[in-house]
Amino acid sequence: MIKPKIAVLLFGQPRYINASYNALKKEFCFDDGTPFDIFAHFWKETGFSPGGEAEGKIDDYTSQVHMAQQHLNIKRITVEDYRELDDYVIYVENIIRILNKHKFKRWTGGYNEALINKRYKWGQHLSLLKAYNLLEDYENKFKLGTPSRTREPQRYDIIIKARTDFVYKTIECYKKEDQYYKEKADNYINFESFDKPMVKTGGLQFQQYNKTLEKWENNDLKINKQVDFELLEWKKDENNIFRIGDISLAVNRKAASFFFAQHLNIYLHSFLNSFYDKECRMRSAHLRPYDRHDAVQGDISYYNNVKVSKVVCRYLRLARSWDCKQCWKNITKNNSIIFPSIEDETHEFISKEIKKIKGTNKEPAPFG
């Protein structure tokens, strides 16, 4: 059987890469150990939580990245500072301000809390786009093999979105080795079609907005483990959303540009839909669909008719006990791995903690 060509996009802040690269190496490979190709874009300034970053708790992770690079099958990599990101933030936020306020006031803000918060909001999306651009450039230079007669480059069949602050259930967590290999194949490889856009995700959920209680509630819409919007009698609007968990999200090539290159397109589309709905426009920011990251991921599927498959959630978040969101510490819900000290940020500590869930058959919360 011919193996599909598979690539992994690593992106964003490379937190914990010095401790997680072994886990990434073991996760992103075929059963025979053949590694998937990796394309990486990282910001060298690395924070560990939104609050900590706002307080200036940032480390330069360049040396950790280059150390990990020696152990991973990285085909292309870029590590850069925030200068381009700051430009991007100002461009995008000025556009949103014009659309929202119908005024233009040039943002000249220097290094302040507002800019830092916007970096956190937009940085992962620009970094993901840059990683995807590295992959496309690699393909376009015929690095995957001989082009077609019409000079069309060979392309990757499957592309996976991954981060360095998540690790995965290891083979020791399973009663049978076959179950481990089957779950990995179902998560990343076993696509039923490569002719129509498809995505695999650890979490999917329909929600309805309760205007009386001013909160989102789960929709009792009955679904199996697949969502096909061409067949489903459901319509997305400002009171009905579809969420996708995007950690370790895997897509076939037909869906790749939607998820990795067109986030801003869908964000602005959702923003304008909400803008022209007066009630939605008056909601608190966290209740507007376009300000919910997982809802924008769902919009990408909905507006592009991407078929969605729910797979077993196998990832575990890494976090520092003294610098993280409070919800990340909920290890009962999330199976997070919490480092008690910097000295414990090691592969050995991660492996020990992962083994604690052996035989529990517990699936981490996909929306954390």
C-alpha positions in Angstrom: 0.0 0.0 0.0 1.4 3.4 -1.0 1.7 5.7 2.0 0.0 9.1 1.7 2.2 12.1 1.8 1.7 13.7 5.2 2.9 17.0 6.6 2.7 18.6 10.1 2.5 22.4 10.7 4.0 23.5 13.9 3.4 27.2 14.7 3.0 29.9 17.3 5.1 30.2 20.4 7.3 27.1 20.8 6.7 26.8 24.5 8.0 23.6 26.1 9.5 22.3 22.8 12.6 21.3 24.7 10.4 18.9 26.7 7.9 17.9 24.1 10.0 17.2 20.9 10.3 13.5 21.8 6.5 13.2 22.1 6.0 15.0 18.8 8.5 12.7 17.1 6.7 9.6 18.4 3.3 10.9 17.5 3.8 12.2 14.0 5.0 9.1 12.2 3.7 6.0 10.4 3.5 2.6 12.2 6.9 1.7 10.9 8.5 4.8 12.4 8.8 6.7 9.1 8.3 10.4 10.2 5.9 12.8 8.7 7.4 16.0 7.2 7.3 19.0 9.5 7.1 22.7 8.5 7.5 25.2 11.4 7.1 28.8 12.0 7.7 30.2 15.5 7.8 33.5 17.4 11.0 33.5 19.3 9.5 35.5 22.2 7.6 32.9 24.2 5.0 33.4 26.9 3.1 30.7 28.9 -0.3 32.3 29.5 -2.2 35.4 28.4 -1.8 36.9 31.9 1.9 36.1 32.2 2.6 37.5 28.8 0.8 40.8 29.6 3.1 41.1 32.7 6.2 40.7 30.5 6.9 37.1 31.5 8.5 36.1 28.2 11.5 33.9 27.3 13.6 33.8 24.1 13.1 30.2 23.0 15.4 30.3 19.9 18.1 28.0 21.4 15.4 25.5 22.5 13.9 25.4 19.0 17.3 24.8 17.3 18.1 22.0 19.8 14.7 20.3 19.1 15.2 20.8 15.4 18.1 18.3 15.5 15.6 15.6 16.6 12.6 16.3 14.3 12.0 15.8 10.6 11.7 19.5 9.9 11.9 20.4 6.2 11.5 24.1 6.6 11.6 26.4 9.7 11.5 30.1 10.5 12.0 31.7 13.9 11.4 35.4 14.0 10.6 38.3 16.3 7.3 40.2 16.6 7.9 43.0 14.1 5.8 41.5 11.3 3.2 40.4 13.7 2.9 43.9 15.1 2.4 45.2 11.6 -0.2 42.6 10.9 -2.1 43.4 14.1 -2.2 47.1 13.3 -3.4 46.4 9.7 -6.1 44.0 10.8 -7.3 46.0 13.8 -7.5 49.2 11.7 -9.7 47.4 9.2 -11.9 46.1 12.0 -12.1 49.6 13.5 -13.2 51.1 10.2 -15.9 48.4 9.7 -17.1 48.8 13.3 -16.7 52.5 14.0 -16.7 53.9 10.5 -13.7 56.0 11.5 -10.0 55.8 10.9 -7.5 56.6 13.6 -4.1 55.4 13.0 -2.9 53.0 15.7 0.5 54.1 16.7 0.6 52.2 20.0 3.9 51.0 21.0 4.6 48.1 23.4 1.6 48.2 25.6 -1.0 45.8 27.1 -3.4 46.4 24.2 -0.9 45.4 21.6 0.2 42.4 23.6 -3.4 41.2 23.9 -3.8 41.6 20.1 -0.6 39.6 19.5 -2.1 36.8 21.5 -5.3 37.0 19.4 -3.7 37.2 16.0 -0.3 35.7 16.4 -1.2 32.0 16.1 -3.2 32.7 12.8 -0.3 34.6 11.1 2.2 32.0 12.3 0.0 29.2 10.9 -0.3 31.0 7.6 3.5 31.4 7.5 4.1 27.7 8.2 1.6 26.8 5.5 3.5 29.2 3.1 6.7 27.3 3.9 5.0 24.0 2.9 3.6 25.4 -0.3 7.0 26.8 -1.3 8.6 23.5 -0.6 6.0 21.8 -2.9 6.3 24.4 -5.6 10.0 23.8 -5.8 9.3 20.2 -6.7 10.8 18.8 -3.4 8.2 16.0 -3.3 9.3 14.6 -6.6 8.9 14.9 -10.4 6.1 17.2 -11.4 3.3 16.2 -13.8 3.5 16.7 -17.5 1.8 20.0 -17.1 4.5 21.0 -14.5 2.0 20.7 -11.6 4.0 19.9 -8.4 3.3 16.9 -6.3 1.3 17.9 -3.2 0.9 16.6 0.3 -2.2 14.5 0.7 -2.8 15.2 4.4 -1.8 18.2 6.6 -1.9 18.2 10.4 -2.1 21.3 12.6 0.0 20.8 15.8 1.5 22.8 18.7 4.5 22.2 21.0 2.5 22.7 24.2 0.4 19.6 23.6 1.5 15.9 23.9 -0.3 12.7 23.3 -1.4 9.4 24.9 1.5 6.9 24.3 1.4 3.2 23.5 1.7 2.5 27.2 -1.8 4.0 27.8 -3.4 1.2 25.8 -4.2 -2.4 26.7 -3.4 -3.5 23.2 -0.9 -2.0 20.8 -3.3 -2.4 17.9 -5.7 0.1 19.6 -2.9 2.7 19.8 -2.0 2.3 16.1 -5.6 2.3 15.0 -6.5 5.5 16.9 -3.5 7.3 15.4 -4.4 6.1 11.9 -8.0 7.2 12.4 -6.9 10.6 13.7 -4.5 11.4 10.9 -4.5 8.9 8.0 -7.8 7.1 7.3 -9.6 9.6 5.2 -12.6 8.2 3.4 -12.0 10.6 0.4 -9.4 12.8 -1.0 -11.6 14.2 -3.7 -13.9 16.3 -1.4 -12.7 18.6 1.5 -12.6 16.7 4.8 -11.4 17.5 8.3 -10.8 15.3 11.4 -11.2 16.9 14.8 -11.2 15.8 18.4 -14.2 17.9 19.2 -17.4 19.1 17.5 -20.4 20.7 19.0 -23.6 22.6 17.9 -24.7 25.4 20.2 -27.7 27.7 20.5 -27.6 31.2 22.1 -30.0 31.6 25.0 -31.0 35.3 24.8 -32.7 35.3 28.2 -29.8 33.9 30.1 -27.2 35.5 27.8 -25.2 32.4 27.3 -24.4 29.7 24.8 -26.0 26.3 25.4 -25.5 22.9 23.7 -27.9 22.2 20.9 -29.7 18.8 21.3 -29.3 18.3 17.6 -28.6 14.6 17.2 -25.4 13.9 15.3 -23.1 10.9 14.9 -19.4 11.3 14.5 -19.7 12.9 11.1 -21.2 16.2 10.0 -22.0 16.8 6.3 -23.5 20.2 5.8 -24.7 19.3 2.3 -27.0 16.7 4.0 -27.7 18.3 7.3 -30.9 20.4 7.8 -29.2 23.1 9.9 -28.4 26.7 9.2 -25.7 28.8 10.8 -26.7 32.2 12.1 -25.8 34.5 15.1 -27.8 32.3 17.4 -26.7 28.9 16.1 -23.1 28.0 15.8 -20.9 25.0 15.1 -17.7 24.5 17.1 -14.6 22.6 16.1 -11.7 21.7 18.4 -8.6 22.6 16.4 -5.8 21.0 18.4 -4.2 18.4 16.1 -6.8 19.0 13.5 -6.0 17.0 10.3 -7.3 17.8 6.8 -7.0 16.4 3.4 -5.5 18.6 0.7 -8.9 19.8 -0.6 -9.6 21.4 2.8 -6.1 22.7 3.6 -6.2 26.2 2.2 -9.6 26.8 4.0 -8.1 26.0 7.4 -4.5 27.2 7.1 -4.7 30.2 4.7 -8.2 31.7 4.8 -8.9 32.2 8.5 -9.0 36.0 8.1 -11.5 35.7 5.2 -13.9 33.7 7.4 -13.3 35.9 10.5 -14.3 39.0 8.6 -17.2 37.3 7.0 -18.5 36.2 10.4 -17.7 39.7 11.8 -19.9 41.4 9.2 -22.7 38.9 9.7 -22.7 39.8 13.4 -22.4 43.5 12.7 -25.6 43.5 10.7 -27.4 41.7 13.5 -28.2 44.4 16.0 -28.9 42.1 19.0 -25.6 40.2 18.4 -23.6 43.4 18.0 -24.7 44.5 21.5 -23.6 41.3 23.2 -20.5 41.1 25.3 -17.4 40.3 23.2 -17.0 36.7 24.3 -20.6 36.0 23.3 -20.2 37.1 19.7 -19.6 34.2 17.3 -16.6 35.8 15.5 -14.8 36.2 18.8 -15.0 32.5 19.6 -12.1 30.8 18.1 -13.7 27.4 17.8 -16.8 28.9 16.3 -14.7 30.5 13.5 -13.2 27.1 12.9 -16.7 25.7 12.6 -17.6 28.5 10.1 -14.6 27.5 8.0 -16.2 24.0 7.6 -19.8 25.4 7.2 -19.1 28.0 4.5 -16.8 25.7 2.5 -18.9 22.5 2.8 -16.1 20.6 4.5 -17.2 17.2 5.8 -16.3 16.9 9.5 -15.3 13.7 11.3 -15.1 13.4 15.1 -12.1 11.3 16.2 -10.9 10.3 19.6 -9.3 13.2 21.5 -5.8 12.0 22.5 -3.9 15.1 23.4 -2.9 16.6 26.7 -2.0 20.2 27.5 1.3 21.2 29.1 1.3 24.1 31.5 3.2 25.7 34.3 1.5 25.7 37.7 2.6 29.3 38.4 1.8 30.8 35.0 -1.3 29.4 33.4 -5.1 29.9 33.1 -7.0 28.5 36.1 -9.0 26.2 33.9 -5.8 24.5 32.6 -5.2 23.3 36.2 -8.4 21.2 36.0 -6.6 18.0 35.4 -9.7 16.0 36.2 -11.4 17.5 33.2 -8.5 18.0 30.8 -5.8 15.5 31.7 -3.5 18.5 31.7 0.2 17.9 32.6 1.2 20.6 35.1 4.8 21.3 35.6 5.5 22.2 39.3 8.9 23.8 38.4 11.1 24.7 35.4 13.4 21.8 36.4 10.5 19.4 35.8 10.0 20.6 32.2 11.4 17.4 30.8 10.5 14.5 28.6 10.9 12.2 31.6 8.4 14.1 33.7 5.9 14.2 30.8 6.2 10.4 30.2 5.7 9.7 33.9 2.5 11.8 34.0 1.1 10.3 30.8 1.5 6.8 32.2 -0.9 7.7 35.1 -3.8 7.6 32.7 -2.9 4.1 31.5 -6.1 1.9 31.2 -8.4 4.7 32.3 -10.0 5.0 28.8 -10.5 8.6 29.7 -10.8 11.1 26.8 -9.5 14.6 27.4 -11.9 17.5 27.0 -11.6 18.7 23.4 -12.6 22.3 24.2 -10.5 22.4 27.4 
